[in-house]
Amino acid sequence: MTSPSFSPTGIRFEDIDKRYGGVYALRRVSLEIAAGECVVFAGRNGSGKTTLLRIAARLARPSSGSVSLVSNRGEKGETLLTPGFVAHATMVYDELTAEENLLLFARLQGIAEPAARAATLLREVGLEERRKTLVRTFSRGMRQRVAIARALLSEPAVILLDEPATGLDPQGVNWFAQTIRGFRDSGRTILMSLHGESEVSNLASRAVQLDAGSVVADTRTGANIRSILSFANA
Amino acid sequence: MALLSNSAVLLGKELRTEFRSRELLTTTLVFILTIVVLFSFTFDPSVSESRRFGPGLLWLAFLFAASLMLQPGFLREQNNDTLSALRLSVSDPFAIFLAKLVANAIFLLVTEMLLLPIFAVLYNVHILAVFPQLVLVFFLGSVGVAIPGTAFSAISAQARMRELMLPVLLLPLLTPVLIASTEATAALLAEKPELRVDWLGFLAGFDVVFLTALWLFGEYLLEE
């Protein structure tokens, strides 16, 4: 990956509640995630992992509480760049080529020289040869590569990954783990939700377990991280 | 400026994907053509009868075509959750609505323009002398259909019974647009053609009011 041009940024969740009707998806979640941390959220289906990540991406609004990005320089709030978001759904258009997808989102984000940025990212994710191919003809792994490239367009300091490795073959998971290692080593803050232990989860420096929308465990110790990942998803 | 440039980029995407799939235009054109041809053969209308019920039939066909055309607008964005990617990328969510409603209005207008000569031949009405005025009425009517149609397409895409939801929400709301468009079209196809400024003013007012409402509240329609 190219050398980063972002300011190291952490993320702060303050007393977050999220209700859908009368049902709580998140209940009084408060977390302080430092710049450069690689945090994995673990928990059963419906525990609130996806909701928390979508609130961090500002795709969902909390019913109460607040979320803010905090740079190392102490800046806080909306003016900081939007996080890069990769989910199980690829969030790219099947009817467009890989290059057209990146150009579309680069132009929407107001990125200078969108064609050059798209070309750089396609080379980095190994899709330079297939840049003119429609995404609908791609395998699941190739689509996720386009999704990663889309998320990196604005060089975000915070990357949010919502079960991104689901459905990938072992080579795909391996590539994905290498990519996330690259993000982590470049100083980006990573928040990801995963099911079970894998090459990807081994990169985490912190694990947070959610149950019924509440934080029930939070650890930075290697053995405890593995324990949370194996128990939370059992 | 960001709003307009984002809308222009998204409009380009809408036109490009439709040009590649030709999904919406083909479906609606075939549907609308079937209605017009079927009624023509069933009633074999005279010139005076065509002038009387032709405009109503035409706009009814446009309405059904629009409800077919509007449904996939936001539904297609759900396939790969591309709507989330758009929301993360644009500075003003209204840009998403603006691009989609302009695209919908263009598709509807293209369908209408293709159908108009066929309607004129089958129903023995003369349109050449009033063609520019007809285009104006069709433009204002199509925009009037596209604005609330796009808004309700966003709402219904998140609903459980989405196929049922859009027509149920949309059809009652579009009754005033249909009446105004039909009356303005009928006046232009009359023996002594007349451009009814009152109905045109009504259509323009409807468009402005709903566009403003969408601009003010559209963001909430996209929220989870």
Contacts between the chains, C-beta under 8 A, distances in Angstrom:
chain1	res1	chain2	res2	distance
A	54	B	84	7.9
A	54	B	224	6.7
A	57	B	84	7.8
A	57	B	88	6.4
A	58	B	88	7.7
A	59	B	84	5.3
A	59	B	87	6.1
A	59	B	88	7.0
A	59	B	224	6.4
A	60	B	223	7.3
A	60	B	224	4.3
A	61	B	223	6.1
A	61	B	224	7.8
A	82	B	88	5.7
A	85	B	84	7.2
A	85	B	85	7.9
A	85	B	88	6.0
A	87	B	81	6.4
A	87	B	84	7.5
A	89	B	80	5.1
A	89	B	81	3.7
A	89	B	84	7.9
A	90	B	80	4.9
A	90	B	81	7.9
A	91	B	80	5.9
A	91	B	81	5.2
A	91	B	82	5.7
A	91	B	84	5.8
A	91	B	85	3.8
A	92	B	80	6.2
A	92	B	82	6.8
A	92	B	85	7.0
A	93	B	13	7.3
A	93	B	17	6.8
A	93	B	80	7.2
A	93	B	82	5.8
A	94	B	79	7.1
A	94	B	80	6.7
A	95	B	16	8.0
A	95	B	17	4.5
A	95	B	20	5.6
A	95	B	21	6.3
A	96	B	13	7.3
A	96	B	16	7.3
A	96	B	17	7.0
A	100	B	16	7.6
A	104	B	9	6.5
A	104	B	13	5.5
A	105	B	85	6.5
A	105	B	89	5.1
A	107	B	5	7.7
A	107	B	9	4.6
A	108	B	6	5.5
A	108	B	9	5.7
A	108	B	10	7.2
A	108	B	86	7.2
A	108	B	89	3.9
A	108	B	90	5.5
A	109	B	89	5.1
A	110	B	2	6.8
A	110	B	5	7.9
A	110	B	91	7.7
A	150	B	85	6.6
